[in-house]
Amino acid sequence: MVRVASHGGKRKARHLRVRRRVNGVPERPRLSVFRSHRYIYAQVIDDSTGNTLAAASSHILKGANGSTELSKTGAALLVGAEIARLARAASVASVVFDRGGYKYHGRVKALAEAAREGGLKF
């Protein structure tokens, strides 16, 4: 395996290792999560065509709600609910969850649970 020194490089290696198994198809696209220090982003992607079917981010939602005092986990809950709403509008009911090399913990877990409550199955 390639030696990687930086933390971002380690996450990228974990993400590539997960992506070998996780692949979105038209019947069941991939729900991909990216987490920065300040924001969290989610996309529903059909990997066979490379199209993004739905996308949501806390960067956009914080500006739309006018609330900058929202916690990171609270923002992840909003993004999860929003991505579920947008995915259902794009007639997507079931997805494959791609945690992006992050632990299924904290903000990533909050986003996933909010998406499940919003009606996505994974």
N, CA, C and O atoms as a printed pandas DataFrame, in Angstrom:
     atom_number atom_name residue_name chain_id  residue_number  x_coord  y_coord  z_coord
0              1         N          MET        A               1    0.843   -1.175    0.000
1              2        CA          MET        A               1    0.000    0.000    0.000
2              3         C          MET        A               1    0.890    1.240    0.000
3              4         O          MET        A               1    2.014    1.206    0.501
4              5         N          VAL        A               2    0.392    2.307   -0.552
5              6        CA          VAL        A               2    1.146    3.543   -0.645
6              7         C          VAL        A               2    1.207    4.202    0.723
7              8         O          VAL        A               2    0.210    4.253    1.443
8              9         N          ARG        A               3    2.394    4.710    1.079
9             10        CA          ARG        A               3    2.533    5.408    2.353
10            11         C          ARG        A               3    2.016    6.824    2.196
11            12         O          ARG        A               3    2.388    7.535    1.262
12            13         N          VAL        A               4    1.154    7.228    3.118
13            14        CA          VAL        A               4    0.566    8.561    3.079
14            15         C          VAL        A               4    0.840    9.231    4.412
15            16         O          VAL        A               4    0.575    8.650    5.465
16            17         N          ALA        A               5    1.370   10.451    4.379
17            18        CA          ALA        A               5    1.770   11.115    5.610
18            19         C          ALA        A               5    0.664   12.000    6.189
19            20         O          ALA        A               5    0.510   12.063    7.409
20            21         N          SER        A               6   -0.096   12.673    5.352
21            22        CA          SER        A               6   -1.051   13.657    5.857
22            23         C          SER        A               6   -2.371   13.016    6.260
23            24         O          SER        A               6   -2.725   11.933    5.794
24            25         N          HIS        A               7   -3.093   13.714    7.140
25            26        CA          HIS        A               7   -4.398   13.218    7.591
26            27         C          HIS        A               7   -5.379   13.153    6.432
27            28         O          HIS        A               7   -6.122   12.180    6.305
28            29         N          GLY        A               8   -5.393   14.176    5.582
29            30        CA          GLY        A               8   -6.286   14.189    4.421
30            31         C          GLY        A               8   -5.970   13.055    3.466
31            32         O          GLY        A               8   -6.865   12.487    2.842
32            33         N          GLY        A               9   -4.695   12.731    3.357
33            34        CA          GLY        A               9   -4.288   11.614    2.509
34            35         C          GLY        A               9   -4.757   10.281    3.068
35            36         O          GLY        A               9   -5.144    9.388    2.315
36            37         N          LYS        A              10   -4.723   10.147    4.381
37            38        CA          LYS        A              10   -5.210    8.916    5.023
38            39         C          LYS        A              10   -6.709    8.757    4.803
39            40         O          LYS        A              10   -7.188    7.656    4.533
40            41         N          ARG        A              11   -7.456    9.869    4.921
41            42        CA          ARG        A              11   -8.896    9.817    4.684
42            43         C          ARG        A              11   -9.171    9.442    3.246
43            44         O          ARG        A              11  -10.076    8.657    2.966
44            45         N          LYS        A              12   -8.395    9.999    2.333
45            46        CA          LYS        A              12   -8.575    9.706    0.910
46            47         C          LYS        A              12   -8.312    8.224    0.635
47            48         O          LYS        A              12   -9.027    7.606   -0.154
48            49         N          ALA        A              13   -7.305    7.659    1.271
49            50        CA          ALA        A              13   -7.003    6.238    1.102
50            51         C          ALA        A              13   -8.150    5.381    1.641
51            52         O          ALA        A              13   -8.535    4.394    1.014
52            53         N          ARG        A              14   -8.697    5.758    2.809
53            54        CA          ARG        A              14   -9.837    5.016    3.359
54            55         C          ARG        A              14  -11.037    5.129    2.429
55            56         O          ARG        A              14  -11.756    4.153    2.214
56            57         N          HIS        A              15  -11.254    6.320    1.876
57            58        CA          HIS        A              15  -12.387    6.534    0.972
58            59         C          HIS        A              15  -12.242    5.672   -0.280
59            60         O          HIS        A              15  -13.215    5.060   -0.720
60            61         N          LEU        A              16  -11.056    5.615   -0.850
61            62        CA          LEU        A              16  -10.842    4.783   -2.039
62            63         C          LEU        A              16  -11.047    3.304   -1.715
63            64         O          LEU        A              16  -11.558    2.549   -2.541
64            65         N          ARG        A              17  -10.649    2.899   -0.521
65            66        CA          ARG        A              17  -10.837    1.505   -0.110
66            67         C          ARG        A              17  -12.325    1.179    0.005
67            68         O          ARG        A              17  -12.754    0.094   -0.386
68            69         N          VAL        A              18  -13.116    2.118    0.545
69            70        CA          VAL        A              18  -14.568    1.918    0.658
70            71         C          VAL        A              18  -15.210    1.945   -0.721
71            72         O          VAL        A              18  -16.133    1.176   -0.988
72            73         N          ARG        A              19  -14.728    2.829   -1.606
73            74        CA          ARG        A              19  -15.333    2.988   -2.928
74            75         C          ARG        A              19  -15.121    1.778   -3.823
75            76         O          ARG        A              19  -15.824    1.627   -4.823
76            77         N          ARG        A              20  -14.171    0.913   -3.491
77            78        CA          ARG        A              20  -14.014   -0.316   -4.274
78            79         C          ARG        A              20  -15.260   -1.187   -4.173
79            80         O          ARG        A              20  -15.585   -1.927   -5.102
80            81         N          ARG        A              21  -15.948   -1.098   -3.053
81            82        CA          ARG        A              21  -17.144   -1.919   -2.843
82            83         C          ARG        A              21  -18.438   -1.148   -3.064
83            84         O          ARG        A              21  -19.431   -1.732   -3.498
84            85         N          VAL        A              22  -18.446    0.148   -2.776
85            86        CA          VAL        A              22  -19.666    0.946   -2.840
86            87         C          VAL        A              22  -19.758    1.596   -4.218
87            88         O          VAL        A              22  -18.883    2.366   -4.616
88            89         N          ASN        A              23  -20.836    1.271   -4.943
89            90        CA          ASN        A              23  -21.027    1.826   -6.275
90            91         C          ASN        A              23  -22.506    2.131   -6.469
91            92         O          ASN        A              23  -23.360    1.292   -6.181
92            93         N          GLY        A              24  -22.807    3.324   -6.953
93            94        CA          GLY        A              24  -24.197    3.712   -7.172
94            95         C          GLY        A              24  -24.658    3.325   -8.564
95            96         O          GLY        A              24  -23.959    3.574   -9.546
96            97         N          VAL        A              25  -25.810    2.728   -8.650
97            98        CA          VAL        A              25  -26.424    2.348   -9.929
98            99         C          VAL        A              25  -27.743    3.110  -10.054
99           100         O          VAL        A              25  -28.226    3.653   -9.060
100          101         N          PRO        A              26  -28.335    3.165  -11.247
101          102        CA          PRO        A              26  -29.572    3.936  -11.393
102          103         C          PRO        A              26  -30.688    3.529  -10.427
103          104         O          PRO        A              26  -31.448    4.383   -9.971
104          105         N          GLU        A              27  -30.794    2.237  -10.112
105          106        CA          GLU        A              27  -31.848    1.782   -9.203
106          107         C          GLU        A              27  -31.546    2.178   -7.757
107          108         O          GLU        A              27  -32.453    2.405   -6.957
108          109         N          ARG        A              28  -30.254    2.256   -7.444
109          110        CA          ARG        A              28  -29.840    2.566   -6.076
110          111         C          ARG        A              28  -28.575    3.431   -6.105
111          112         O          ARG        A              28  -27.466    2.910   -5.989
112          113         N          PRO        A              29  -28.740    4.757   -6.260
113          114        CA          PRO        A              29  -27.571    5.630   -6.345
114          115         C          PRO        A              29  -26.830    5.750   -5.016
115          116         O          PRO        A              29  -27.293    5.268   -3.982
116          117         N          ARG        A              30  -25.685    6.394   -5.067
117          118        CA          ARG        A              30  -24.798    6.527   -3.913
118          119         C          ARG        A              30  -25.037    7.859   -3.214
119          120         O          ARG        A              30  -25.066    8.908   -3.858
120          121         N          LEU        A              31  -25.211    7.815   -1.889
121          122        CA          LEU        A              31  -25.304    9.022   -1.068
122          123         C          LEU        A              31  -23.919    9.282   -0.501
123          124         O          LEU        A              31  -23.485    8.608    0.433
124          125         N          SER        A              32  -23.230   10.262   -1.071
125          126        CA          SER        A              32  -21.857   10.561   -0.703
126          127         C          SER        A              32  -21.820   11.730    0.276
127          128         O          SER        A              32  -22.557   12.704    0.121
128          129         N          VAL        A              33  -20.952   11.625    1.290
129          130        CA          VAL        A              33  -20.833   12.647    2.319
130          131         C          VAL        A              33  -19.413   13.200    2.305
131          132         O          VAL        A              33  -18.444   12.442    2.253
132          133         N          PHE        A              34  -19.295   14.525    2.353
133          134        CA          PHE        A              34  -18.003   15.183    2.541
134          135         C          PHE        A              34  -18.128   16.115    3.734
135          136         O          PHE        A              34  -19.078   16.890    3.845
136          137         N          ARG        A              35  -17.161   16.023    4.612
137          138        CA          ARG        A              35  -17.197   16.806    5.843
138          139         C          ARG        A              35  -15.948   17.679    5.897
139          140         O          ARG        A              35  -14.828   17.169    5.904
140          141         N          SER        A              36  -16.143   18.989    5.936
141          142        CA          SER        A              36  -15.012   19.885    6.152
142          143         C          SER        A              36  -15.022   20.283    7.629
143          144         O          SER        A              36  -15.863   19.811    8.394
144          145         N          HIS        A              37  -14.111   21.130    8.020
145          146        CA          HIS        A              37  -14.087   21.554    9.420
146          147         C          HIS        A              37  -15.335   22.344    9.782
147          148         O          HIS        A              37  -15.819   22.267   10.911
148          149         N          ARG        A              38  -15.857   23.108    8.822
149          150        CA          ARG        A              38  -16.957   24.020    9.116
150          151         C          ARG        A              38  -18.308   23.557    8.580
151          152         O          ARG        A              38  -19.337   23.803    9.209
152          153         N          TYR        A              39  -18.318   22.887    7.422
153          154        CA          TYR        A              39  -19.562   22.530    6.749
154          155         C          TYR        A              39  -19.619   21.033    6.478
155          156         O          TYR        A              39  -18.635   20.313    6.645
156          157         N          ILE        A              40  -20.804   20.581    6.055
157          158        CA          ILE        A              40  -20.975   19.196    5.628
158          159         C          ILE        A              40  -21.786   19.210    4.338
159          160         O          ILE        A              40  -22.729   19.988    4.189
160          161         N          TYR        A              41  -21.408   18.342    3.414
161          162        CA          TYR        A              41  -22.016   18.295    2.094
162          163         C          TYR        A              41  -22.499   16.871    1.820
163          164         O          TYR        A              41  -21.876   15.906    2.263
164          165         N          ALA        A              42  -23.608   16.740    1.089
165          166        CA          ALA        A              42  -24.123   15.427    0.710
166          167         C          ALA        A              42  -24.605   15.484   -0.730
167          168         O          ALA        A              42  -25.201   16.472   -1.159
168          169         N          GLN        A              43  -24.341   14.413   -1.473
169          170        CA          GLN        A              43  -24.778   14.300   -2.859
170          171         C          GLN        A              43  -25.336   12.914   -3.096
171          172         O          GLN        A              43  -24.850   11.934   -2.531
172          173         N          VAL        A              44  -26.362   12.833   -3.936
173          174        CA          VAL        A              44  -26.870   11.550   -4.412
174          175         C          VAL        A              44  -26.374   11.422   -5.843
175          176         O          VAL        A              44  -26.728   12.228   -6.704
176          177         N          ILE        A              45  -25.548   10.400   -6.097
177          178        CA          ILE        A              45  -24.834   10.275   -7.368
178          179         C          ILE        A              45  -25.155    8.960   -8.039
179          180         O          ILE        A              45  -25.133    7.908   -7.399
180          181         N          ASP        A              46  -25.456    9.013   -9.336
181          182        CA          ASP        A              46  -25.590    7.823  -10.175
182          183         C          ASP        A              46  -24.235    7.599  -10.833
183          184         O          ASP        A              46  -23.874    8.327  -11.757
184          185         N          ASP        A              47  -23.472    6.600  -10.371
185          186        CA          ASP        A              47  -22.110    6.395  -10.854
186          187         C          ASP        A              47  -22.049    5.851  -12.268
187          188         O          ASP        A              47  -21.024    6.002  -12.933
188          189         N          SER        A              48  -23.110    5.224  -12.750
189          190        CA          SER        A              48  -23.065    4.687  -14.111
190          191         C          SER        A              48  -23.017    5.798  -15.150
191          192         O          SER        A              48  -22.395    5.636  -16.201
192          193         N          THR        A              49  -23.663    6.923  -14.870
193          194        CA          THR        A              49  -23.631    8.060  -15.791
194          195         C          THR        A              49  -22.781    9.213  -15.260
195          196         O          THR        A              49  -22.420   10.113  -16.019
196          197         N          GLY        A              50  -22.462    9.196  -13.978
197          198        CA          GLY        A              50  -21.679   10.264  -13.377
198          199         C          GLY        A              50  -22.496   11.501  -13.055
199          200         O          GLY        A              50  -21.935   12.577  -12.847
200          201         N          ASN        A              51  -23.817   11.363  -13.011
201          202        CA          ASN        A              51  -24.696   12.499  -12.747
202          203         C          ASN        A              51  -25.002   12.631  -11.265
203          204         O          ASN        A              51  -25.189   11.638  -10.561
204          205         N          THR        A              52  -25.050   13.873  -10.806
205          206        CA          THR        A              52  -25.506   14.169   -9.454
206          207         C          THR        A              52  -27.004   14.405   -9.512
207          208         O          THR        A              52  -27.466   15.320  -10.195
208          209         N          LEU        A              53  -27.768   13.581   -8.795
209          210        CA          LEU        A              53  -29.225   13.670   -8.822
210          211         C          LEU        A              53  -29.759   14.676   -7.809
211          212         O          LEU        A              53  -30.787   15.309   -8.047
212          213         N          ALA        A              54  -29.069   14.828   -6.683
213          214        CA          ALA        A              54  -29.486   15.771   -5.643
214          215         C          ALA        A              54  -28.251   16.154   -4.836
215          216         O          ALA        A              54  -27.330   15.353   -4.673
216          217         N          ALA        A              55  -28.242   17.381   -4.333
217          218        CA          ALA        A              55  -27.117   17.845   -3.521
218          219         C          ALA        A              55  -27.627   18.822   -2.473
219          220         O          ALA        A              55  -28.541   19.606   -2.727
220          221         N          ALA        A              56  -27.021   18.763   -1.294
221          222        CA          ALA        A              56  -27.351   19.688   -0.208
222          223         C          ALA        A              56  -26.093   19.933    0.604
223          224         O          ALA        A              56  -25.215   19.073    0.689
224          225         N          SER        A              57  -26.014   21.116    1.200
225          226        CA          SER        A              57  -24.859   21.422    2.040
226          227         C          SER        A              57  -25.269   22.344    3.170
227          228         O          SER        A              57  -26.240   23.093    3.064
228          229         N          SER        A              58  -24.518   22.276    4.243
229          230        CA          SER        A              58  -24.796   23.162    5.366
230          231         C          SER        A              58  -24.387   24.584    5.020
231          232         O          SER        A              58  -24.897   25.534    5.614
232          233         N          HIS        A              59  -23.483   24.744    4.077
233          234        CA          HIS        A              59  -23.064   26.070    3.637
234          235         C          HIS        A              59  -24.251   26.840    3.062
235          236         O          HIS        A              59  -24.435   28.020    3.362
236          237         N          ILE        A              60  -25.050   26.175    2.243
237          238        CA          ILE        A              60  -26.223   26.800    1.634
238          239         C          ILE        A              60  -27.357   26.917    2.651
239          240         O          ILE        A              60  -28.032   27.946    2.709
240          241         N          LEU        A              61  -27.572   25.877    3.449
241          242        CA          LEU        A              61  -28.682   25.885    4.401
242          243         C          LEU        A              61  -28.495   26.911    5.510
243          244         O          LEU        A              61  -29.468   27.527    5.946
244          245         N          LYS        A              62  -27.266   27.107    5.974
245          246        CA          LYS        A              62  -27.036   28.105    7.016
246          247         C          LYS        A              62  -27.348   29.493    6.491
247          248         O          LYS        A              62  -27.904   30.320    7.214
248          249         N          GLY        A              63  -26.995   29.757    5.235
249          250        CA          GLY        A              63  -27.297   31.049    4.642
250          251         C          GLY        A              63  -28.783   31.231    4.400
251          252         O          GLY        A              63  -29.307   32.334    4.556
252          253         N          ALA        A              64  -29.475   30.149    4.017
253          254        CA          ALA        A              64  -30.909   30.234    3.741
254          255         C          ALA        A              64  -31.715   30.434    5.016
255          256         O          ALA        A              64  -32.699   31.174    5.024
256          257         N          ASN        A              65  -31.297   29.772    6.098
257          258        CA          ASN        A              65  -32.021   29.897    7.357
258          259         C          ASN        A              65  -31.659   31.180    8.094
259          260         O          ASN        A              65  -32.377   31.595    9.004
260          261         N          GLY        A              66  -30.558   31.807    7.713
261          262        CA          GLY        A              66  -30.144   33.031    8.384
262          263         C          GLY        A              66  -29.572   32.786    9.761
263          264         O          GLY        A              66  -29.297   33.732   10.499
264          265         N          SER        A              67  -29.391   31.532   10.112
265          266        CA          SER        A              67  -28.893   31.199   11.438
266          267         C          SER        A              67  -27.439   30.761   11.328
267          268         O          SER        A              67  -27.151   29.688   10.798
268          269         N          THR        A              68  -26.544   31.564   11.814
269          270        CA          THR        A              68  -25.141   31.188   11.834
270          271         C          THR        A              68  -24.765   30.540   13.160
271          272         O          THR        A              68  -23.637   30.076   13.327
272          273         N          GLU        A              69  -25.700   30.506   14.102
273          274        CA          GLU        A              69  -25.444   29.946   15.426
274          275         C          GLU        A              69  -25.789   28.459   15.501
275          276         O          GLU        A              69  -25.826   27.890   16.592
276          277         N          LEU        A              70  -26.040   27.831   14.368
277          278        CA          LEU        A              70  -26.395   26.417   14.322
278          279         C          LEU        A              70  -25.144   25.578   14.574
279          280         O          LEU        A              70  -24.082   25.866   14.024
280          281         N          SER        A              71  -25.268   24.540   15.407
281          282        CA          SER        A              71  -24.117   23.679   15.661
282          283         C          SER        A              71  -23.822   22.839   14.427
283          284         O          SER        A              71  -24.657   22.719   13.530
284          285         N          LYS        A              72  -22.640   22.265   14.388
285          286        CA          LYS        A              72  -22.252   21.441   13.237
286          287         C          LYS        A              72  -23.138   20.209   13.125
287          288         O          LYS        A              72  -23.520   19.818   12.022
288          289         N          THR        A              73  -23.467   19.597   14.249
289          290        CA          THR        A              73  -24.336   18.422   14.233
290          291         C          THR        A              73  -25.755   18.816   13.860
291          292         O          THR        A              73  -26.430   18.080   13.141
292          293         N          GLY        A              74  -26.215   19.960   14.334
293          294        CA          GLY        A              74  -27.532   20.456   13.950
294          295         C          GLY        A              74  -27.609   20.735   12.465
295          296         O          GLY        A              74  -28.627   20.467   11.828
296          297         N          ALA        A              75  -26.525   21.277   11.908
297          298        CA          ALA        A              75  -26.473   21.522   10.469
298          299         C          ALA        A              75  -26.495   20.209    9.705
299          300         O          ALA        A              75  -27.109   20.126    8.642
300          301         N          ALA        A              76  -25.830   19.173   10.231
301          302        CA          ALA        A              76  -25.826   17.868    9.576
302          303         C          ALA        A              76  -27.230   17.270    9.561
303          304         O          ALA        A              76  -27.620   16.627    8.586
304          305         N          LEU        A              77  -27.989   17.477   10.634
305          306        CA          LEU        A              77  -29.371   17.002   10.661
306          307         C          LEU        A              77  -30.210   17.692    9.581
307          308         O          LEU        A              77  -31.015   17.047    8.909
308          309         N          LEU        A              78  -30.018   18.999    9.418
309          310        CA          LEU        A              78  -30.745   19.729    8.377
310          311         C          LEU        A              78  -30.356   19.255    6.981
311          312         O          LEU        A              78  -31.215   19.116    6.109
312          313         N          VAL        A              79  -29.069   19.007    6.767
313          314        CA          VAL        A              79  -28.600   18.543    5.459
314          315         C          VAL        A              79  -29.168   17.154    5.162
315          316         O          VAL        A              79  -29.565   16.879    4.029
316          317         N          GLY        A              80  -29.210   16.283    6.163
317          318        CA          GLY        A              80  -29.780   14.948    5.972
318          319         C          GLY        A              80  -31.246   15.005    5.588
319          320         O          GLY        A              80  -31.683   14.286    4.689
320          321         N          ALA        A              81  -32.006   15.852    6.260
321          322        CA          ALA        A              81  -33.425   15.993    5.928
322          323         C          ALA        A              81  -33.606   16.597    4.543
323          324         O          ALA        A              81  -34.494   16.188    3.795
324          325         N          GLU        A              82  -32.763   17.572    4.200
325          326        CA          GLU        A              82  -32.866   18.228    2.892
326          327         C          GLU        A              82  -32.480   17.289    1.756
327          328         O          GLU        A              82  -33.132   17.287    0.712
328          329         N          ILE        A              83  -31.429   16.492    1.943
329          330        CA          ILE        A              83  -31.016   15.571    0.887
330          331         C          ILE        A              83  -32.073   14.494    0.679
331          332         O          ILE        A              83  -32.284   14.046   -0.447
332          333         N          ALA        A              84  -32.740   14.071    1.755
333          334        CA          ALA        A              84  -33.818   13.091    1.621
334          335         C          ALA        A              84  -34.980   13.690    0.835
335          336         O          ALA        A              84  -35.569   13.019   -0.013
336          337         N          ARG        A              85  -35.311   14.948    1.113
337          338        CA          ARG        A              85  -36.406   15.608    0.403
338          339         C          ARG        A              85  -36.076   15.762   -1.085
339          340         O          ARG        A              85  -36.921   15.494   -1.940
340          341         N          LEU        A              86  -34.861   16.187   -1.388
341          342        CA          LEU        A              86  -34.450   16.375   -2.773
342          343         C          LEU        A              86  -34.350   15.045   -3.526
343          344         O          LEU        A              86  -34.686   14.968   -4.708
344          345         N          ALA        A              87  -33.885   14.002   -2.834
345          346        CA          ALA        A              87  -33.776   12.689   -3.471
346          347         C          ALA        A              87  -35.154   12.124   -3.792
347          348         O          ALA        A              87  -35.361   11.548   -4.860
348          349         N          ARG        A              88  -36.096   12.290   -2.866
349          350        CA          ARG        A              88  -37.458   11.818   -3.142
350          351         C          ARG        A              88  -38.074   12.602   -4.288
351          352         O          ARG        A              88  -38.826   12.039   -5.085
352          353         N          ALA        A              89  -37.768   13.897   -4.387
353          354        CA          ALA        A              89  -38.261   14.705   -5.505
354          355         C          ALA        A              89  -37.675   14.218   -6.830
355          356         O          ALA        A              89  -38.307   14.353   -7.878
356          357         N          ALA        A              90  -36.467   13.651   -6.784
357          358        CA          ALA        A              90  -35.840   13.091   -7.973
358          359         C          ALA        A              90  -36.201   11.618   -8.146
359          360         O          ALA        A              90  -35.558   10.903   -8.915
360          361         N          SER        A              91  -37.232   11.167   -7.429
361          362        CA          SER        A              91  -37.766    9.796   -7.451
362          363         C          SER        A              91  -36.709    8.742   -7.102
363          364         O          SER        A              91  -36.581    7.716   -7.770
364          365         N          VAL        A              92  -35.962    9.028   -6.039
365          366        CA          VAL        A              92  -34.994    8.078   -5.488
366          367         C          VAL        A              92  -35.491    7.677   -4.108
367          368         O          VAL        A              92  -35.672    8.525   -3.235
368          369         N          ALA        A              93  -35.712    6.373   -3.915
369          370        CA          ALA        A              93  -36.219    5.895   -2.628
370          371         C          ALA        A              93  -35.150    5.161   -1.826
371          372         O          ALA        A              93  -35.193    5.150   -0.596
372          373         N          SER        A              94  -34.194    4.550   -2.520
373          374        CA          SER        A              94  -33.196    3.741   -1.853
374          375         C          SER        A              94  -31.805    4.145   -2.344
375          376         O          SER        A              94  -31.606    4.355   -3.540
376          377         N          VAL        A              95  -30.847    4.255   -1.427
377          378        CA          VAL        A              95  -29.490    4.663   -1.773
378          379         C          VAL        A              95  -28.473    3.746   -1.101
379          380         O          VAL        A              95  -28.805    2.982   -0.196
380          381         N          VAL        A              96  -27.225    3.839   -1.564
381          382        CA          VAL        A              96  -26.084    3.198   -0.921
382          383         C          VAL        A              96  -25.334    4.303   -0.204
383          384         O          VAL        A              96  -25.013    5.321   -0.817
384          385         N          PHE        A              97  -25.047    4.131    1.075
385          386        CA          PHE        A              97  -24.404    5.187    1.863
386          387         C          PHE        A              97  -22.889    5.102    1.732
387          388         O          PHE        A              97  -22.289    4.061    1.999
388          389         N          ASP        A              98  -22.277    6.209    1.319
389          390        CA          ASP        A              98  -20.826    6.324    1.196
390          391         C          ASP        A              98  -20.365    7.352    2.219
391          392         O          ASP        A              98  -20.579    8.551    2.042
392          393         N          ARG        A              99  -19.736    6.887    3.282
393          394        CA          ARG        A              99  -19.354    7.770    4.382
394          395         C          ARG        A              99  -18.104    8.583    4.073
395          396         O          ARG        A              99  -17.698    9.406    4.894
396          397         N          GLY        A             100  -17.486    8.381    2.921
397          398        CA          GLY        A             100  -16.386    9.221    2.472
398          399         C          GLY        A             100  -15.083    9.048    3.229
399          400         O          GLY        A             100  -14.264    9.966    3.252
400          401         N          GLY        A             101  -14.869    7.898    3.848
401          402        CA          GLY        A             101  -13.634    7.678    4.591
402          403         C          GLY        A             101  -13.691    8.176    6.019
403          404         O          GLY        A             101  -12.718    8.044    6.761
404          405         N          TYR        A             102  -14.824    8.750    6.418
405          406        CA          TYR        A             102  -14.991    9.230    7.791
406          407         C          TYR        A             102  -15.593    8.125    8.643
407          408         O          TYR        A             102  -16.228    7.209    8.119
408          409         N          LYS        A             103  -15.395    8.206    9.960
409          410        CA          LYS        A             103  -16.045    7.273   10.865
410          411         C          LYS        A             103  -17.544    7.523   10.853
411          412         O          LYS        A             103  -17.989    8.662   10.711
412          413         N          TYR        A             104  -18.321    6.457   11.001
413          414        CA          TYR        A             104  -19.778    6.600   11.110
414          415         C          TYR        A             104  -20.058    7.022   12.541
415          416         O          TYR        A             104  -20.391    6.205   13.399
416          417         N          HIS        A             105  -19.913    8.336   12.778
417          418        CA          HIS        A             105  -19.940    8.867   14.131
418          419         C          HIS        A             105  -20.192   10.365   14.035
419          420         O          HIS        A             105  -19.774   10.993   13.062
420          421         N          GLY        A             106  -20.846   10.933   14.992
421          422        CA          GLY        A             106  -21.010   12.385   15.037
422          423         C          GLY        A             106  -21.844   12.945   13.907
423          424         O          GLY        A             106  -23.001   12.564   13.726
424          425         N          ARG        A             107  -21.250   13.858   13.144
425          426        CA          ARG        A             107  -21.985   14.550   12.085
426          427         C          ARG        A             107  -22.403   13.627   10.955
427          428         O          ARG        A             107  -23.492   13.774   10.399
428          429         N          VAL        A             108  -21.540   12.674   10.612
429          430        CA          VAL        A             108  -21.863   11.740    9.529
430          431         C          VAL        A             108  -23.044   10.866    9.942
431          432         O          VAL        A             108  -23.945   10.621    9.140
432          433         N          LYS        A             109  -23.044   10.402   11.176
433          434        CA          LYS        A             109  -24.132    9.586   11.691
434          435         C          LYS        A             109  -25.423   10.396   11.775
435          436         O          LYS        A             109  -26.492    9.884   11.442
436          437         N          ALA        A             110  -25.341   11.650   12.213
437          438        CA          ALA        A             110  -26.520   12.509   12.310
438          439         C          ALA        A             110  -27.138   12.737   10.936
439          440         O          ALA        A             110  -28.360   12.699   10.794
440          441         N          LEU        A             111  -26.305   12.974    9.921
441          442        CA          LEU        A             111  -26.797   13.160    8.556
442          443         C          LEU        A             111  -27.498   11.899    8.072
443          444         O          LEU        A             111  -28.582   11.975    7.492
444          445         N          ALA        A             112  -26.892   10.744    8.304
445          446        CA          ALA        A             112  -27.474    9.479    7.845
446          447         C          ALA        A             112  -28.814    9.206    8.519
447          448         O          ALA        A             112  -29.769    8.797    7.858
448          449         N          GLU        A             113  -28.891    9.427    9.822
449          450        CA          GLU        A             113  -30.142    9.162   10.536
450          451         C          GLU        A             113  -31.247   10.126   10.105
451          452         O          GLU        A             113  -32.411    9.735   10.011
452          453         N          ALA        A             114  -30.887   11.386    9.843
453          454        CA          ALA        A             114  -31.885   12.354    9.373
454          455         C          ALA        A             114  -32.374   11.988    7.968
455          456         O          ALA        A             114  -33.549   12.171    7.652
456          457         N          ALA        A             115  -31.477   11.474    7.128
457          458        CA          ALA        A             115  -31.872   11.043    5.784
458          459         C          ALA        A             115  -32.820    9.845    5.872
459          460         O          ALA        A             115  -33.786    9.753    5.114
460          461         N          ARG        A             116  -32.537    8.932    6.801
461          462        CA          ARG        A             116  -33.428    7.775    6.996
462          463         C          ARG        A             116  -34.800    8.239    7.476
463          464         O          ARG        A             116  -35.822    7.747    6.997
464          465         N          GLU        A             117  -34.830    9.171    8.409
465          466        CA          GLU        A             117  -36.110    9.690    8.903
466          467         C          GLU        A             117  -36.845   10.434    7.803
467          468         O          GLU        A             117  -38.074   10.495    7.813
468          469         N          GLY        A             118  -36.103   11.006    6.844
469          470        CA          GLY        A             118  -36.703   11.712    5.729
470          471         C          GLY        A             118  -37.265   10.806    4.656
471          472         O          GLY        A             118  -37.911   11.280    3.722
472          473         N          GLY        A             119  -37.031    9.507    4.774
473          474        CA          GLY        A             119  -37.641    8.564    3.846
474          475         C          GLY        A             119  -36.685    7.802    2.957
475          476         O          GLY        A             119  -37.130    6.984    2.151
476          477         N          LEU        A             120  -35.389    8.034    3.069
477          478        CA          LEU        A             120  -34.422    7.264    2.267
478          479         C          LEU        A             120  -34.146    5.931    2.946
479          480         O          LEU        A             120  -34.077    5.848    4.172
480          481         N          LYS        A             121  -33.990    4.903    2.147
481          482        CA          LYS        A             121  -33.681    3.570    2.678
482          483         C          LYS        A             121  -32.257    3.205    2.323
483          484         O          LYS        A             121  -31.858    3.237    1.159
484          485         N          PHE        A             122  -31.488    2.853    3.363
485          486        CA          PHE        A             122  -30.135    2.329    3.177
486          487         C          PHE        A             122  -29.678    1.627    4.428
487          488         O          PHE        A             122  -28.560    1.114    4.475
